[in-house]
Amino acid sequence: MDPESATVFAKSFTILGMAANAIAEGLVVSSAFKAIGRNPKLEETMFSKVIISVALVESTAIYSLVAFFLI
């Protein structure tokens, strides 16, 4: 395998990582909305937890983006 095709291969894996993070972020928010829909009293306590969870998932996407530009 030549270096150029290895670079394209590695960049494609980082793009798959970013796509997986987008799906995971959607699942986190979707689950939070479902939980709040079932019990609206949880909205105040769930909000901060959801923001922290989304930030953690988003940080992984940022790491993938940095890896994409470093390759």
Jmol script that loads the backbone (N, CA, C; Angstrom):
load data "model"
ATOM      1  N   MET A   1       0.856  -1.172   0.000  1.00  0.00           N
ATOM      2  CA  MET A   1       0.000   0.000   0.000  1.00  0.00           C
ATOM      3  C   MET A   1       0.902   1.234   0.000  1.00  0.00           C
ATOM      4  N   ASP A   2       0.650   2.124  -0.936  1.00  0.00           N
ATOM      5  CA  ASP A   2       1.465   3.338  -0.993  1.00  0.00           C
ATOM      6  C   ASP A   2       0.997   4.349   0.059  1.00  0.00           C
ATOM      7  N   PRO A   3       1.836   5.320   0.379  1.00  0.00           N
ATOM      8  CA  PRO A   3       1.500   6.276   1.457  1.00  0.00           C
ATOM      9  C   PRO A   3       0.242   7.099   1.176  1.00  0.00           C
ATOM     10  N   GLU A   4      -0.011   7.428  -0.067  1.00  0.00           N
ATOM     11  CA  GLU A   4      -1.184   8.247  -0.374  1.00  0.00           C
ATOM     12  C   GLU A   4      -2.485   7.486  -0.127  1.00  0.00           C
ATOM     13  N   SER A   5      -2.527   6.231  -0.514  1.00  0.00           N
ATOM     14  CA  SER A   5      -3.744   5.454  -0.265  1.00  0.00           C
ATOM     15  C   SER A   5      -3.914   5.153   1.228  1.00  0.00           C
ATOM     16  N   ALA A   6      -2.804   4.999   1.946  1.00  0.00           N
ATOM     17  CA  ALA A   6      -2.896   4.806   3.400  1.00  0.00           C
ATOM     18  C   ALA A   6      -3.446   6.055   4.076  1.00  0.00           C
ATOM     19  N   THR A   7      -3.086   7.224   3.575  1.00  0.00           N
ATOM     20  CA  THR A   7      -3.603   8.479   4.119  1.00  0.00           C
ATOM     21  C   THR A   7      -5.106   8.587   3.886  1.00  0.00           C
ATOM     22  N   VAL A   8      -5.549   8.249   2.680  1.00  0.00           N
ATOM     23  CA  VAL A   8      -6.980   8.289   2.378  1.00  0.00           C
ATOM     24  C   VAL A   8      -7.736   7.284   3.250  1.00  0.00           C
ATOM     25  N   PHE A   9      -7.157   6.124   3.440  1.00  0.00           N
ATOM     26  CA  PHE A   9      -7.767   5.091   4.283  1.00  0.00           C
ATOM     27  C   PHE A   9      -7.901   5.576   5.731  1.00  0.00           C
ATOM     28  N   ALA A  10      -6.853   6.198   6.253  1.00  0.00           N
ATOM     29  CA  ALA A  10      -6.883   6.702   7.627  1.00  0.00           C
ATOM     30  C   ALA A  10      -7.886   7.844   7.778  1.00  0.00           C
ATOM     31  N   LYS A  11      -7.943   8.729   6.778  1.00  0.00           N
ATOM     32  CA  LYS A  11      -8.905   9.836   6.846  1.00  0.00           C
ATOM     33  C   LYS A  11     -10.338   9.323   6.772  1.00  0.00           C
ATOM     34  N   SER A  12     -10.553   8.247   6.024  1.00  0.00           N
ATOM     35  CA  SER A  12     -11.908   7.702   5.957  1.00  0.00           C
ATOM     36  C   SER A  12     -12.339   7.143   7.310  1.00  0.00           C
ATOM     37  N   PHE A  13     -11.410   6.565   8.068  1.00  0.00           N
ATOM     38  CA  PHE A  13     -11.751   6.087   9.403  1.00  0.00           C
ATOM     39  C   PHE A  13     -12.078   7.232  10.354  1.00  0.00           C
ATOM     40  N   THR A  14     -11.398   8.365  10.222  1.00  0.00           N
ATOM     41  CA  THR A  14     -11.734   9.500  11.082  1.00  0.00           C
ATOM     42  C   THR A  14     -13.102  10.059  10.720  1.00  0.00           C
ATOM     43  N   ILE A  15     -13.449  10.028   9.439  1.00  0.00           N
ATOM     44  CA  ILE A  15     -14.776  10.495   9.028  1.00  0.00           C
ATOM     45  C   ILE A  15     -15.846   9.553   9.572  1.00  0.00           C
ATOM     46  N   LEU A  16     -15.596   8.256   9.564  1.00  0.00           N
ATOM     47  CA  LEU A  16     -16.544   7.314  10.165  1.00  0.00           C
ATOM     48  C   LEU A  16     -16.691   7.568  11.666  1.00  0.00           C
ATOM     49  N   GLY A  17     -15.597   7.939  12.312  1.00  0.00           N
ATOM     50  CA  GLY A  17     -15.667   8.279  13.730  1.00  0.00           C
ATOM     51  C   GLY A  17     -16.524   9.500  13.985  1.00  0.00           C
ATOM     52  N   MET A  18     -16.408  10.495  13.115  1.00  0.00           N
ATOM     53  CA  MET A  18     -17.237  11.689  13.269  1.00  0.00           C
ATOM     54  C   MET A  18     -18.707  11.380  13.002  1.00  0.00           C
ATOM     55  N   ALA A  19     -18.987  10.514  12.045  1.00  0.00           N
ATOM     56  CA  ALA A  19     -20.374  10.135  11.769  1.00  0.00           C
ATOM     57  C   ALA A  19     -20.970   9.369  12.947  1.00  0.00           C
ATOM     58  N   ALA A  20     -20.193   8.490  13.540  1.00  0.00           N
ATOM     59  CA  ALA A  20     -20.676   7.751  14.707  1.00  0.00           C
ATOM     60  C   ALA A  20     -20.955   8.696  15.875  1.00  0.00           C
ATOM     61  N   ASN A  21     -20.149   9.729  16.018  1.00  0.00           N
ATOM     62  CA  ASN A  21     -20.388  10.702  17.079  1.00  0.00           C
ATOM     63  C   ASN A  21     -21.669  11.488  16.842  1.00  0.00           C
ATOM     64  N   ALA A  22     -21.957  11.791  15.598  1.00  0.00           N
ATOM     65  CA  ALA A  22     -23.204  12.497  15.294  1.00  0.00           C
ATOM     66  C   ALA A  22     -24.412  11.639  15.645  1.00  0.00           C
ATOM     67  N   ILE A  23     -24.324  10.352  15.333  1.00  0.00           N
ATOM     68  CA  ILE A  23     -25.421   9.445  15.677  1.00  0.00           C
ATOM     69  C   ILE A  23     -25.566   9.326  17.191  1.00  0.00           C
ATOM     70  N   ALA A  24     -24.448   9.210  17.891  1.00  0.00           N
ATOM     71  CA  ALA A  24     -24.490   9.090  19.352  1.00  0.00           C
ATOM     72  C   ALA A  24     -25.061  10.344  19.995  1.00  0.00           C
ATOM     73  N   GLU A  25     -24.705  11.497  19.476  1.00  0.00           N
ATOM     74  CA  GLU A  25     -25.240  12.743  20.021  1.00  0.00           C
ATOM     75  C   GLU A  25     -26.748  12.828  19.821  1.00  0.00           C
ATOM     76  N   GLY A  26     -27.215  12.395  18.673  1.00  0.00           N
ATOM     77  CA  GLY A  26     -28.653  12.363  18.431  1.00  0.00           C
ATOM     78  C   GLY A  26     -29.369  11.411  19.360  1.00  0.00           C
ATOM     79  N   LEU A  27     -28.753  10.265  19.638  1.00  0.00           N
ATOM     80  CA  LEU A  27     -29.367   9.302  20.560  1.00  0.00           C
ATOM     81  C   LEU A  27     -29.433   9.847  21.983  1.00  0.00           C
ATOM     82  N   VAL A  28     -28.407  10.572  22.400  1.00  0.00           N
ATOM     83  CA  VAL A  28     -28.408  11.153  23.746  1.00  0.00           C
ATOM     84  C   VAL A  28     -29.543  12.156  23.892  1.00  0.00           C
ATOM     85  N   VAL A  29     -29.668  13.041  22.924  1.00  0.00           N
ATOM     86  CA  VAL A  29     -30.704  14.073  22.995  1.00  0.00           C
ATOM     87  C   VAL A  29     -32.093  13.443  22.853  1.00  0.00           C
ATOM     88  N   SER A  30     -32.225  12.472  21.967  1.00  0.00           N
ATOM     89  CA  SER A  30     -33.508  11.802  21.785  1.00  0.00           C
ATOM     90  C   SER A  30     -33.951  11.108  23.069  1.00  0.00           C
ATOM     91  N   SER A  31     -33.036  10.420  23.718  1.00  0.00           N
ATOM     92  CA  SER A  31     -33.375   9.742  24.971  1.00  0.00           C
ATOM     93  C   SER A  31     -33.752  10.737  26.057  1.00  0.00           C
ATOM     94  N   ALA A  32     -33.072  11.860  26.078  1.00  0.00           N
ATOM     95  CA  ALA A  32     -33.400  12.880  27.080  1.00  0.00           C
ATOM     96  C   ALA A  32     -34.799  13.450  26.844  1.00  0.00           C
ATOM     97  N   PHE A  33     -35.141  13.702  25.580  1.00  0.00           N
ATOM     98  CA  PHE A  33     -36.478  14.216  25.286  1.00  0.00           C
ATOM     99  C   PHE A  33     -37.564  13.192  25.622  1.00  0.00           C
ATOM    100  N   LYS A  34     -37.270  11.924  25.380  1.00  0.00           N
ATOM    101  CA  LYS A  34     -38.241  10.884  25.735  1.00  0.00           C
ATOM    102  C   LYS A  34     -38.433  10.825  27.238  1.00  0.00           C
ATOM    103  N   ALA A  35     -37.344  10.927  27.986  1.00  0.00           N
ATOM    104  CA  ALA A  35     -37.444  10.880  29.447  1.00  0.00           C
ATOM    105  C   ALA A  35     -38.195  12.088  29.986  1.00  0.00           C
ATOM    106  N   ILE A  36     -37.936  13.249  29.422  1.00  0.00           N
ATOM    107  CA  ILE A  36     -38.641  14.456  29.868  1.00  0.00           C
ATOM    108  C   ILE A  36     -40.116  14.384  29.462  1.00  0.00           C
ATOM    109  N   GLY A  37     -40.382  13.760  28.303  1.00  0.00           N
ATOM    110  CA  GLY A  37     -41.771  13.603  27.887  1.00  0.00           C
ATOM    111  C   GLY A  37     -42.551  12.690  28.818  1.00  0.00           C
ATOM    112  N   ARG A  38     -41.896  11.673  29.359  1.00  0.00           N
ATOM    113  CA  ARG A  38     -42.562  10.771  30.294  1.00  0.00           C
ATOM    114  C   ARG A  38     -42.756  11.402  31.663  1.00  0.00           C
ATOM    115  N   ASN A  39     -41.766  12.191  32.091  1.00  0.00           N
ATOM    116  CA  ASN A  39     -41.827  12.805  33.417  1.00  0.00           C
ATOM    117  C   ASN A  39     -41.319  14.244  33.319  1.00  0.00           C
ATOM    118  N   PRO A  40     -42.205  15.201  33.062  1.00  0.00           N
ATOM    119  CA  PRO A  40     -41.782  16.594  32.870  1.00  0.00           C
ATOM    120  C   PRO A  40     -41.108  17.225  34.092  1.00  0.00           C
ATOM    121  N   LYS A  41     -41.311  16.657  35.272  1.00  0.00           N
ATOM    122  CA  LYS A  41     -40.678  17.219  36.467  1.00  0.00           C
ATOM    123  C   LYS A  41     -39.162  17.041  36.446  1.00  0.00           C
ATOM    124  N   LEU A  42     -38.674  16.114  35.636  1.00  0.00           N
ATOM    125  CA  LEU A  42     -37.232  15.858  35.558  1.00  0.00           C
ATOM    126  C   LEU A  42     -36.477  16.864  34.691  1.00  0.00           C
ATOM    127  N   GLU A  43     -37.199  17.765  34.056  1.00  0.00           N
ATOM    128  CA  GLU A  43     -36.556  18.669  33.100  1.00  0.00           C
ATOM    129  C   GLU A  43     -35.423  19.472  33.728  1.00  0.00           C
ATOM    130  N   GLU A  44     -35.637  19.982  34.913  1.00  0.00           N
ATOM    131  CA  GLU A  44     -34.608  20.814  35.549  1.00  0.00           C
ATOM    132  C   GLU A  44     -33.353  20.023  35.883  1.00  0.00           C
ATOM    133  N   THR A  45     -33.512  18.794  36.347  1.00  0.00           N
ATOM    134  CA  THR A  45     -32.337  17.999  36.712  1.00  0.00           C
ATOM    135  C   THR A  45     -31.685  17.346  35.500  1.00  0.00           C
ATOM    136  N   MET A  46     -32.471  17.043  34.476  1.00  0.00           N
ATOM    137  CA  MET A  46     -31.929  16.379  33.292  1.00  0.00           C
ATOM    138  C   MET A  46     -31.140  17.331  32.408  1.00  0.00           C
ATOM    139  N   PHE A  47     -31.477  18.601  32.420  1.00  0.00           N
ATOM    140  CA  PHE A  47     -30.871  19.543  31.486  1.00  0.00           C
ATOM    141  C   PHE A  47     -29.349  19.595  31.639  1.00  0.00           C
ATOM    142  N   SER A  48     -28.866  19.739  32.846  1.00  0.00           N
ATOM    143  CA  SER A  48     -27.420  19.826  33.043  1.00  0.00           C
ATOM    144  C   SER A  48     -26.725  18.515  32.701  1.00  0.00           C
ATOM    145  N   LYS A  49     -27.369  17.409  33.014  1.00  0.00           N
ATOM    146  CA  LYS A  49     -26.778  16.107  32.691  1.00  0.00           C
ATOM    147  C   LYS A  49     -26.711  15.878  31.188  1.00  0.00           C
ATOM    148  N   VAL A  50     -27.726  16.326  30.478  1.00  0.00           N
ATOM    149  CA  VAL A  50     -27.734  16.177  29.023  1.00  0.00           C
ATOM    150  C   VAL A  50     -26.663  17.066  28.392  1.00  0.00           C
ATOM    151  N   ILE A  51     -26.504  18.274  28.888  1.00  0.00           N
ATOM    152  CA  ILE A  51     -25.482  19.172  28.352  1.00  0.00           C
ATOM    153  C   ILE A  51     -24.095  18.578  28.560  1.00  0.00           C
ATOM    154  N   ILE A  52     -23.844  18.015  29.720  1.00  0.00           N
ATOM    155  CA  ILE A  52     -22.539  17.388  29.984  1.00  0.00           C
ATOM    156  C   ILE A  52     -22.338  16.179  29.079  1.00  0.00           C
ATOM    157  N   SER A  53     -23.367  15.371  28.895  1.00  0.00           N
ATOM    158  CA  SER A  53     -23.258  14.192  28.029  1.00  0.00           C
ATOM    159  C   SER A  53     -23.000  14.586  26.579  1.00  0.00           C
ATOM    160  N   VAL A  54     -23.707  15.580  26.101  1.00  0.00           N
ATOM    161  CA  VAL A  54     -23.498  16.042  24.721  1.00  0.00           C
ATOM    162  C   VAL A  54     -22.099  16.627  24.566  1.00  0.00           C
ATOM    163  N   ALA A  55     -21.618  17.325  25.575  1.00  0.00           N
ATOM    164  CA  ALA A  55     -20.258  17.885  25.499  1.00  0.00           C
ATOM    165  C   ALA A  55     -19.207  16.776  25.452  1.00  0.00           C
ATOM    166  N   LEU A  56     -19.416  15.709  26.206  1.00  0.00           N
ATOM    167  CA  LEU A  56     -18.468  14.591  26.166  1.00  0.00           C
ATOM    168  C   LEU A  56     -18.472  13.904  24.806  1.00  0.00           C
ATOM    169  N   VAL A  57     -19.647  13.708  24.236  1.00  0.00           N
ATOM    170  CA  VAL A  57     -19.732  13.086  22.913  1.00  0.00           C
ATOM    171  C   VAL A  57     -19.110  14.015  21.865  1.00  0.00           C
ATOM    172  N   GLU A  58     -19.366  15.293  21.985  1.00  0.00           N
ATOM    173  CA  GLU A  58     -18.835  16.266  21.024  1.00  0.00           C
ATOM    174  C   GLU A  58     -17.317  16.362  21.120  1.00  0.00           C
ATOM    175  N   SER A  59     -16.760  16.183  22.310  1.00  0.00           N
ATOM    176  CA  SER A  59     -15.298  16.245  22.430  1.00  0.00           C
ATOM    177  C   SER A  59     -14.640  15.114  21.655  1.00  0.00           C
ATOM    178  N   THR A  60     -15.280  13.961  21.606  1.00  0.00           N
ATOM    179  CA  THR A  60     -14.742  12.863  20.813  1.00  0.00           C
ATOM    180  C   THR A  60     -14.773  13.205  19.328  1.00  0.00           C
ATOM    181  N   ALA A  61     -15.807  13.889  18.888  1.00  0.00           N
ATOM    182  CA  ALA A  61     -15.870  14.329  17.493  1.00  0.00           C
ATOM    183  C   ALA A  61     -14.775  15.342  17.196  1.00  0.00           C
ATOM    184  N   ILE A  62     -14.471  16.195  18.144  1.00  0.00           N
ATOM    185  CA  ILE A  62     -13.398  17.174  17.952  1.00  0.00           C
ATOM    186  C   ILE A  62     -12.053  16.472  17.851  1.00  0.00           C
ATOM    187  N   TYR A  63     -11.852  15.427  18.660  1.00  0.00           N
ATOM    188  CA  TYR A  63     -10.609  14.653  18.544  1.00  0.00           C
ATOM    189  C   TYR A  63     -10.496  14.004  17.174  1.00  0.00           C
ATOM    190  N   SER A  64     -11.589  13.505  16.639  1.00  0.00           N
ATOM    191  CA  SER A  64     -11.572  12.915  15.297  1.00  0.00           C
ATOM    192  C   SER A  64     -11.263  13.966  14.247  1.00  0.00           C
ATOM    193  N   LEU A  65     -11.806  15.148  14.413  1.00  0.00           N
ATOM    194  CA  LEU A  65     -11.536  16.233  13.467  1.00  0.00           C
ATOM    195  C   LEU A  65     -10.072  16.645  13.503  1.00  0.00           C
ATOM    196  N   VAL A  66      -9.512  16.731  14.695  1.00  0.00           N
ATOM    197  CA  VAL A  66      -8.084  17.073  14.812  1.00  0.00           C
ATOM    198  C   VAL A  66      -7.235  15.988  14.175  1.00  0.00           C
ATOM    199  N   ALA A  67      -7.585  14.728  14.407  1.00  0.00           N
ATOM    200  CA  ALA A  67      -6.842  13.623  13.795  1.00  0.00           C
ATOM    201  C   ALA A  67      -6.945  13.677  12.278  1.00  0.00           C
ATOM    202  N   PHE A  68      -8.110  14.062  11.769  1.00  0.00           N
ATOM    203  CA  PHE A  68      -8.287  14.167  10.321  1.00  0.00           C
ATOM    204  C   PHE A  68      -7.316  15.179   9.730  1.00  0.00           C
ATOM    205  N   PHE A  69      -7.159  16.325  10.362  1.00  0.00           N
ATOM    206  CA  PHE A  69      -6.281  17.354   9.825  1.00  0.00           C
ATOM    207  C   PHE A  69      -4.804  17.078  10.103  1.00  0.00           C
ATOM    208  N   LEU A  70      -4.509  16.256  11.091  1.00  0.00           N
ATOM    209  CA  LEU A  70      -3.113  15.907  11.359  1.00  0.00           C
ATOM    210  C   LEU A  70      -2.591  14.814  10.436  1.00  0.00           C
ATOM    211  N   ILE A  71      -3.509  14.029   9.887  1.00  0.00           N
ATOM    212  CA  ILE A  71      -3.069  12.928   8.998  1.00  0.00           C
ATOM    213  C   ILE A  71      -2.690  13.490   7.654  1.00  0.00           C
TER     214      ILE A  71
END
end "model"
wireframe off; spacefill off
backbone 0.3
color backbone group
